[in-house]
Amino acid sequence: MGLKDNLKAKLAPAKDKVSDFAQRHEGQVHHGLERAAQAVDKRTKGKYSDKIHSGTGKAKGAMDRLAHKGDDTATGGSTPPSDTPPPTT
C-alpha cells in the first residue's frame, strides 16, 4: 500500500465526520460564511466586494457538496459535478 492509499484510509473517518457535520449544520455554516463576508467587506470598505462574494459562493458550493455527499437525488449521481469547465482541444 502506497503512502497516498495509506493517507486516504486514515482520513476516511474524518471526511465522514465533516460530511455529517455539514449535513446537520448546513444553515448555520451558510449564515456564518455570510456574516464573515459582510464583516470583511465592511473592513475593506467594499474594495474587494466582488472577490469576497465570489469566494463566499465557492465556499457555500463546497459546503453543499460536502453536505450532500452520497445523496444521489441532489446531483443525479454519487459524484458531485465539477466546477471547472471541460478542457478544450
Secondary structure as GFF3:
##gff-version 3
##sequence-region A 1 89
A	DSSP	alpha_helix	3	24	.	.	.	ID=ss1
A	DSSP	alpha_helix	26	43	.	.	.	ID=ss2
A	DSSP	alpha_helix	49	67	.	.	.	ID=ss3
A	DSSP	alpha_helix	72	75	.	.	.	ID=ss4
###
